[in-house]
Amino acid sequence: MPLGGILCFASRDGPGAEALGFRSWETEPAGWYRMAGLEGRYTMLFSNPASFPRPVILGNIFTRVGEVVDRRVMPRLDIESFEEREWDRKPAHAYWQPFTPKGRSITSVGFRLATDGVDGVGPGKQDLVVSIHRVTDGMPDTWPSVGPSVPVLDVDTGGAKNHIWSAGWASGEVPVEPGREHAVRIAAATPGGTFQAFWRSASSSRPLWRDAPDGAGFVEKTLWIAVGSDADGLVIPYAKRVHKTFSKLTRIARKWSQTYVARGRGLAGVILYAAVSGKQPELARQRAAVRVRRGGPDGPTVGVEKIAIGSGNYTGDASWGVFGAAFSPGEVPLEPGATYAIELESIETHETLDGFVNIKGEVSDGRPGFNPYRKCPPDDYPAGTAYFEGKEPVDFDLDMQIVEYEHAAPDHALALDGEDLLRNGAMEEPAGGDDGSPAAWKAFVVEPGTTTARIPDGAEPSNRIARVSGPPGAKKIDGGWVQRVEGLAAAETYRLSGRIRASWAADPDRGALVGIDPTGQDGDPNAATIRWATLPALHGIFVGWTSDPVRPVADSVSMWLRGRAGKSSNPVFRTDFDAFALRRVRTEPPGGEP
């Protein structure tokens, strides 16, 4: 089910760069988004705090000038069923949908109704309530609730008003046991109230329980339902629990802060609902510095500062939406249980505000600042406080979402998946009986007389290595091996690693070369498309090496191992290669499944 309205942010690694922002669109192809910026390493945040999808964080998105990275993004859900061909033909008071959690805490539930139970396509509406229950041996009305229930306000649906309704929780509010059966209960908030849900003719682990005026009982159905939990390496310590947007504004200020208690070990993303003055440029042209302070709004800063970008609606004289930014693992280390303040401060200046004229002809007032929205009642955050201008405490909390990494990963830029995509990178496997070549590698010789062979390592005969050398007195040596790896994804990046040893440290006349060709061609060692690294800096011992990330042009890359000398040496120059591997760069959060 393609989703529009998802907020998309991409922040380049390190401080100082403003985030890229977008909102996914419903038009063909449904769910599309586009962001363009400088080359570098990015962390991408996809979220809609007022809807059911779990936030998605993609890190280690390495880009080069001219590259187009086309990633189709999916949130991780514990149960998902989005069919609308069938629905309950009779009114019901409540539904109990069984499911099995994957994570330890439920953070969102989404559902879709055929009718609101009041007047269908008319103006009438009612509130519903969503709760999570642990399945036990008794009947559903005896199943104990887990955590607080959350209201779904002003439900008005039917006909063309085919909205998705949802409710949310902060991580830890609804603790569940992964693998143990639970149930979502969706019920009318007013006793006796009814509504009708979309469903399909299938059940999950056990049938759906339906409580209705015509009786209660199990039915072999599964609701239109989506449930998200902390099963992806992310936690949400500060959530939008009541999913009603743009409830009530606060005051315009240059700076606002909100304190909260961390649950994870690193900040991953911040999204704040806000508006800007109608006499200022639209929200998408405004920015706010995001800082984290330990202890409170006056505490010391922690980690790097990011620049959030605005994203939202604009009518020519009004603009409202969100500010958002993403953080890579390790940029803002956190301690679970400690109190922090998220501070956002406008960085707009006379240069960015002066001269703007809105659709009414009103000239910019030149005053930097923004007006956050407050949480929609009854949502609140008792463990924290909002601060006007970062100093004055107020009696409401800011409407925002904070996403954290559950696990610390200070070296996440080098994180790789475990699967080695290269065949025989250790050179242990002979080609066709042991004819002197390593299996899966294709030898090439540029300078006649160059020798390429798979041999025992002299210092460790049980280990096999690939060696490039030449006869005594050879003036020029140039040759090696290439391997093409297919079935890769153009949206992903990969790193090659291995060990290199040469009898001479690299200089203008000699060197071990390791190359990667993102086109996947394996016929021309002198092709301009090969990206070469010249090694080693130290001769006579094996030196470990890891490549920069490379993205395939299509679905393959080729790895080139090459020894080259342009003048004779005594003894003859030789280059050894061993323990090579190609692995996908990890984009998922630390601890999350690939």
CORJO-V589195 format. One record per residue. N is the residue number from 0. RES is the residue in one small letter. BURIAL is I if it has 24 or more other ideal C-beta (glycine too) atoms within 12 Angstrom, else O. Layout:
n={N	N}
res={RES	RES}
burial={BURIAL	BURIAL}
This chain:
n={0	1	2	3	4	5	6	7	8	9	10	11	12	13	14	15	16	17	18	19	20	21	22	23	24	25	26	27	28	29	30	31	32	33	34	35	36	37	38	39	40	41	42	43	44	45	46	47	48	49	50	51	52	53	54	55	56	57	58	59	60	61	62	63	64	65	66	67	68	69	70	71	72	73	74	75	76	77	78	79	80	81	82	83	84	85	86	87	88	89	90	91	92	93	94	95	96	97	98	99	100	101	102	103	104	105	106	107	108	109	110	111	112	113	114	115	116	117	118	119	120	121	122	123	124	125	126	127	128	129	130	131	132	133	134	135	136	137	138	139	140	141	142	143	144	145	146	147	148	149	150	151	152	153	154	155	156	157	158	159	160	161	162	163	164	165	166	167	168	169	170	171	172	173	174	175	176	177	178	179	180	181	182	183	184	185	186	187	188	189	190	191	192	193	194	195	196	197	198	199	200	201	202	203	204	205	206	207	208	209	210	211	212	213	214	215	216	217	218	219	220	221	222	223	224	225	226	227	228	229	230	231	232	233	234	235	236	237	238	239	240	241	242	243	244	245	246	247	248	249	250	251	252	253	254	255	256	257	258	259	260	261	262	263	264	265	266	267	268	269	270	271	272	273	274	275	276	277	278	279	280	281	282	283	284	285	286	287	288	289	290	291	292	293	294	295	296	297	298	299	300	301	302	303	304	305	306	307	308	309	310	311	312	313	314	315	316	317	318	319	320	321	322	323	324	325	326	327	328	329	330	331	332	333	334	335	336	337	338	339	340	341	342	343	344	345	346	347	348	349	350	351	352	353	354	355	356	357	358	359	360	361	362	363	364	365	366	367	368	369	370	371	372	373	374	375	376	377	378	379	380	381	382	383	384	385	386	387	388	389	390	391	392	393	394	395	396	397	398	399	400	401	402	403	404	405	406	407	408	409	410	411	412	413	414	415	416	417	418	419	420	421	422	423	424	425	426	427	428	429	430	431	432	433	434	435	436	437	438	439	440	441	442	443	444	445	446	447	448	449	450	451	452	453	454	455	456	457	458	459	460	461	462	463	464	465	466	467	468	469	470	471	472	473	474	475	476	477	478	479	480	481	482	483	484	485	486	487	488	489	490	491	492	493	494	495	496	497	498	499	500	501	502	503	504	505	506	507	508	509	510	511	512	513	514	515	516	517	518	519	520	521	522	523	524	525	526	527	528	529	530	531	532	533	534	535	536	537	538	539	540	541	542	543	544	545	546	547	548	549	550	551	552	553	554	555	556	557	558	559	560	561	562	563	564	565	566	567	568	569	570	571	572	573	574	575	576	577	578	579	580	581	582	583	584	585	586	587	588	589	590	591	592	593}
res={m	p	l	g	g	i	l	c	f	a	s	r	d	g	p	g	a	e	a	l	g	f	r	s	w	e	t	e	p	a	g	w	y	r	m	a	g	l	e	g	r	y	t	m	l	f	s	n	p	a	s	f	p	r	p	v	i	l	g	n	i	f	t	r	v	g	e	v	v	d	r	r	v	m	p	r	l	d	i	e	s	f	e	e	r	e	w	d	r	k	p	a	h	a	y	w	q	p	f	t	p	k	g	r	s	i	t	s	v	g	f	r	l	a	t	d	g	v	d	g	v	g	p	g	k	q	d	l	v	v	s	i	h	r	v	t	d	g	m	p	d	t	w	p	s	v	g	p	s	v	p	v	l	d	v	d	t	g	g	a	k	n	h	i	w	s	a	g	w	a	s	g	e	v	p	v	e	p	g	r	e	h	a	v	r	i	a	a	a	t	p	g	g	t	f	q	a	f	w	r	s	a	s	s	s	r	p	l	w	r	d	a	p	d	g	a	g	f	v	e	k	t	l	w	i	a	v	g	s	d	a	d	g	l	v	i	p	y	a	k	r	v	h	k	t	f	s	k	l	t	r	i	a	r	k	w	s	q	t	y	v	a	r	g	r	g	l	a	g	v	i	l	y	a	a	v	s	g	k	q	p	e	l	a	r	q	r	a	a	v	r	v	r	r	g	g	p	d	g	p	t	v	g	v	e	k	i	a	i	g	s	g	n	y	t	g	d	a	s	w	g	v	f	g	a	a	f	s	p	g	e	v	p	l	e	p	g	a	t	y	a	i	e	l	e	s	i	e	t	h	e	t	l	d	g	f	v	n	i	k	g	e	v	s	d	g	r	p	g	f	n	p	y	r	k	c	p	p	d	d	y	p	a	g	t	a	y	f	e	g	k	e	p	v	d	f	d	l	d	m	q	i	v	e	y	e	h	a	a	p	d	h	a	l	a	l	d	g	e	d	l	l	r	n	g	a	m	e	e	p	a	g	g	d	d	g	s	p	a	a	w	k	a	f	v	v	e	p	g	t	t	t	a	r	i	p	d	g	a	e	p	s	n	r	i	a	r	v	s	g	p	p	g	a	k	k	i	d	g	g	w	v	q	r	v	e	g	l	a	a	a	e	t	y	r	l	s	g	r	i	r	a	s	w	a	a	d	p	d	r	g	a	l	v	g	i	d	p	t	g	q	d	g	d	p	n	a	a	t	i	r	w	a	t	l	p	a	l	h	g	i	f	v	g	w	t	s	d	p	v	r	p	v	a	d	s	v	s	m	w	l	r	g	r	a	g	k	s	s	n	p	v	f	r	t	d	f	d	a	f	a	l	r	r	v	r	t	e	p	p	g	g	e	p}
burial={O	O	I	O	I	I	I	I	I	I	I	I	I	O	O	O	I	I	I	I	I	I	I	I	O	O	O	O	O	O	I	O	I	O	I	O	I	O	O	I	I	I	I	I	I	I	I	I	I	I	I	I	I	I	I	I	I	I	I	I	I	I	I	O	O	O	I	O	I	O	I	O	I	O	I	I	I	I	I	I	I	I	O	O	O	O	I	I	O	O	I	I	I	I	I	I	I	I	I	I	I	I	I	I	I	I	I	I	I	I	I	I	I	I	I	I	I	I	O	I	O	O	O	O	I	I	I	I	I	I	I	I	I	I	I	O	O	O	O	I	O	O	I	O	I	I	I	I	I	I	I	I	I	I	I	I	I	I	O	O	I	O	I	I	I	I	I	I	I	I	I	I	I	I	I	I	O	O	O	O	I	I	I	I	I	I	I	I	I	O	O	O	I	I	I	I	I	I	I	I	O	O	I	I	O	I	I	I	I	I	I	I	O	O	O	O	O	O	I	O	I	I	I	I	I	I	I	I	I	I	I	I	I	I	I	I	I	I	I	I	I	I	I	I	I	I	I	O	I	I	I	I	I	I	I	I	I	I	I	I	I	I	I	I	I	I	I	I	I	I	I	I	I	I	I	I	I	I	I	I	I	I	I	I	O	I	I	I	I	I	I	I	I	I	O	I	I	O	O	O	I	I	I	I	I	I	I	I	I	I	I	I	O	I	O	O	O	I	I	I	I	I	I	I	I	I	I	I	I	I	I	I	I	I	O	O	O	I	I	I	I	I	I	I	I	I	I	I	O	O	O	O	I	O	O	I	O	O	O	O	O	O	O	I	O	O	O	I	I	I	I	I	I	I	I	I	O	O	I	I	I	O	O	I	I	I	I	I	I	I	O	O	O	I	O	I	I	I	I	I	I	I	I	I	I	I	I	I	I	O	O	I	I	O	I	I	O	O	O	I	I	I	I	I	I	I	I	O	O	O	I	O	O	O	O	O	I	I	I	I	I	I	I	I	I	I	I	O	O	I	I	I	I	I	I	O	I	O	O	O	O	O	O	I	I	I	I	I	I	I	O	O	O	I	O	I	I	I	I	I	I	I	I	I	I	O	O	I	I	I	I	I	I	I	I	I	I	I	I	I	I	I	I	I	I	I	O	O	O	I	I	I	I	I	I	I	I	I	I	I	I	I	O	O	I	O	O	O	O	I	I	I	I	I	I	I	O	O	I	O	O	I	I	O	I	I	I	I	I	I	I	I	O	O	O	I	I	I	I	I	I	I	I	I	I	O	O	O	I	O	O	I	I	I	I	I	I	I	I	I	I	I	I	I	I	I	I	I	I	I	I	I	O	O}
